[in-house]
């Protein structure tokens, strides 16, 4: 998982309306429902053996070690309230757009006589819905982090650097290094 992929998941999780289950057995049951009853699939998601999942379901184990607790938290966040998160994504892709807050190194391709040295910038920019839709579609299709960076860079290029086509017509922007990135929609 890349920086932007994780930021999209965090942003989607901000829209949940109630907290997920707290106990390990309730979390594993939730994952079992998400995986249609397959203990093997749940074990693969959590990075444990099938027998470990069965022990938690049977109630013989109750307190997971730290790696399993972190995996449970991560995987439950992915499957908790999928319809609520999908509705928020749809709203962002059609009307709301997406806000990008980042500190990243931006490289430029610009006409002769202008500076094209990459440099760190801290930006908070609201991107139009079309870029949110492109990001969600690419993420669902399993695009790698490079492709997601290209979409974010294109959105920042148009909305921030070119100001919607008002200036810097020949400028092309790429994100070469991300210090941090947060997305919200």
C-alpha positions as CSV (number, residue, x, y, z in Angstrom):
1,X,0.0,0.0,0.0
2,X,1.3,3.4,-0.9
3,X,0.9,6.8,0.8
4,X,-2.1,8.0,-1.2
5,X,-3.9,4.6,-1.0
6,X,-3.6,4.7,2.8
7,X,-4.7,8.4,2.9
8,X,-7.8,7.5,0.9
9,X,-8.7,4.7,3.3
10,X,-8.2,7.0,6.3
11,X,-10.4,9.7,4.7
12,X,-13.1,7.1,4.0
13,X,-13.0,5.9,7.5
14,X,-13.7,9.4,8.8
15,X,-17.3,9.1,7.5
16,X,-18.3,6.1,9.6
17,X,-21.3,6.8,11.8
18,X,-20.7,4.4,14.7
19,X,-17.7,2.8,16.2
20,X,-16.6,-0.7,15.1
21,X,-16.7,-3.7,17.5
22,X,-14.1,-3.6,20.3
23,X,-13.6,-7.2,21.4
24,X,-11.3,-9.5,19.3
25,X,-14.1,-12.1,18.9
26,X,-16.6,-9.5,17.6
27,X,-13.9,-8.2,15.2
28,X,-13.1,-11.7,13.9
29,X,-16.8,-12.4,13.5
30,X,-17.1,-9.2,11.4
31,X,-14.2,-10.3,9.2
32,X,-15.8,-13.8,8.9
33,X,-19.0,-12.1,7.6
34,X,-17.0,-10.0,5.2
35,X,-15.2,-13.1,4.0
36,X,-18.4,-15.2,3.7
37,X,-17.4,-17.6,6.5
38,X,-14.0,-18.5,5.3
39,X,-11.5,-19.0,8.2
40,X,-8.7,-19.3,5.7
41,X,-9.4,-16.0,4.1
42,X,-9.6,-14.3,7.5
43,X,-6.4,-15.9,8.6
44,X,-4.7,-14.7,5.4
45,X,-5.9,-11.2,6.0
46,X,-4.6,-11.2,9.6
47,X,-1.3,-13.0,8.9
48,X,-2.1,-15.8,11.3
49,X,-2.9,-19.5,11.1
50,X,-6.4,-20.8,10.4
51,X,-6.3,-22.5,13.8
52,X,-5.7,-19.2,15.6
53,X,-8.8,-17.8,14.0
54,X,-10.7,-20.9,15.1
55,X,-9.4,-20.5,18.7
56,X,-10.7,-16.9,18.9
57,X,-14.1,-18.0,17.5
58,X,-14.3,-20.8,20.0
59,X,-13.4,-18.5,22.8
60,X,-10.3,-20.3,23.9
61,X,-8.2,-17.2,23.1
62,X,-9.3,-13.8,24.2
63,X,-6.3,-11.4,24.2
64,X,-4.4,-11.0,20.9
65,X,-0.7,-10.1,20.9
66,X,0.2,-6.7,19.5
67,X,0.8,-7.7,15.8
68,X,-2.6,-9.5,15.7
69,X,-4.3,-6.6,17.5
70,X,-2.9,-4.2,15.0
71,X,-3.9,-6.4,12.0
72,X,-7.4,-6.8,13.5
73,X,-7.7,-3.0,13.8
74,X,-6.5,-2.4,10.3
75,X,-8.7,-5.0,8.6
76,X,-11.8,-4.1,10.6
77,X,-11.4,-0.5,9.5
78,X,-11.4,-1.7,5.9
79,X,-14.7,-3.6,6.1
80,X,-16.6,-1.5,8.6
81,X,-19.7,0.3,7.2
82,X,-18.8,-0.1,3.5
83,X,-22.1,1.5,2.3
84,X,-21.5,4.7,4.4
85,X,-18.0,5.0,3.0
86,X,-19.2,4.3,-0.5
87,X,-21.8,7.0,-0.3
88,X,-19.2,9.5,0.9
89,X,-16.9,8.5,-2.0
90,X,-19.8,8.9,-4.5
91,X,-20.6,12.4,-3.1
92,X,-17.0,13.4,-3.4
93,X,-16.7,12.1,-6.9
94,X,-19.9,13.8,-8.1
95,X,-20.3,17.1,-6.2
96,X,-18.0,17.6,-3.3
97,X,-14.5,17.0,-4.5
98,X,-11.5,16.1,-2.4
99,X,-9.1,18.2,-0.3
100,X,-5.4,17.4,-0.3
101,X,-3.1,18.5,2.5
102,X,0.5,17.5,1.8
103,X,4.1,18.3,2.3
104,X,5.8,16.9,-0.8
105,X,8.6,17.5,-3.2
106,X,7.3,18.8,-6.5
107,X,9.2,18.7,-9.8
108,X,8.4,20.9,-12.7
109,X,8.7,20.8,-16.5
110,X,8.5,24.4,-17.6
111,X,9.6,26.7,-20.5
112,X,13.2,27.8,-20.8
113,X,14.0,30.7,-18.5
114,X,12.0,29.5,-15.6
115,X,13.1,27.4,-12.6
116,X,12.4,23.8,-12.7
117,X,14.2,22.7,-9.6
118,X,12.2,20.4,-7.4
119,X,11.4,21.7,-4.0
120,X,9.4,20.8,-0.9
121,X,6.1,22.6,-0.6
122,X,3.3,22.4,1.9
123,X,-0.1,22.7,0.2
124,X,-3.7,22.4,1.2
125,X,-5.8,22.5,-2.0
126,X,-9.4,21.5,-2.8
127,X,-9.6,19.5,-6.0
128,X,-12.7,19.3,-8.2
129,X,-14.9,16.1,-8.1
130,X,-13.4,14.8,-11.4
131,X,-10.0,14.1,-9.7
132,X,-11.7,12.5,-6.7
133,X,-13.6,10.2,-9.2
134,X,-10.3,9.4,-10.9
135,X,-8.6,8.6,-7.6
136,X,-11.4,6.3,-6.4
137,X,-11.6,4.5,-9.8
138,X,-7.9,4.0,-9.9
139,X,-7.8,2.7,-6.3
140,X,-10.6,0.2,-7.0
141,X,-8.8,-1.1,-10.1
142,X,-5.7,-1.7,-8.0
143,X,-3.5,1.1,-9.4
144,X,-0.1,1.4,-7.9
145,X,1.1,4.4,-5.9
146,X,2.8,5.9,-8.9
147,X,-0.5,6.2,-10.8
148,X,-2.3,7.7,-7.8
149,X,0.5,10.2,-7.5
150,X,0.1,11.2,-11.1
151,X,-3.6,11.8,-10.6
152,X,-3.0,14.0,-7.5
153,X,-0.1,15.8,-9.2
154,X,-2.4,16.5,-12.2
155,X,-5.1,17.8,-9.9
156,X,-2.7,20.1,-8.0
157,X,-1.2,21.2,-11.3
158,X,-4.6,22.4,-12.6
159,X,-6.1,23.7,-9.4
160,X,-3.1,25.3,-7.7
161,X,-0.2,25.8,-10.0
162,X,-2.2,26.8,-13.2
163,X,-5.1,28.3,-11.2
164,X,-7.7,26.6,-13.5
165,X,-5.9,27.6,-16.7
166,X,-5.3,31.2,-15.8
167,X,-1.5,31.0,-15.7
168,X,1.5,28.8,-16.3
169,X,0.1,27.1,-19.4
170,X,3.1,24.9,-20.2
171,X,3.9,23.8,-16.7
172,X,3.8,20.1,-15.8
173,X,4.0,19.0,-12.2
174,X,5.1,15.7,-10.7
175,X,5.3,14.6,-7.1
176,X,8.7,13.0,-6.5
177,X,8.7,12.6,-2.7
178,X,5.9,12.7,-0.1
179,X,6.7,13.7,3.5
180,X,3.0,13.4,4.5
181,X,-0.4,13.5,2.8
182,X,-3.9,13.7,4.2
183,X,-7.0,13.6,2.1
184,X,-10.5,14.5,3.1
185,X,-13.8,14.4,1.2
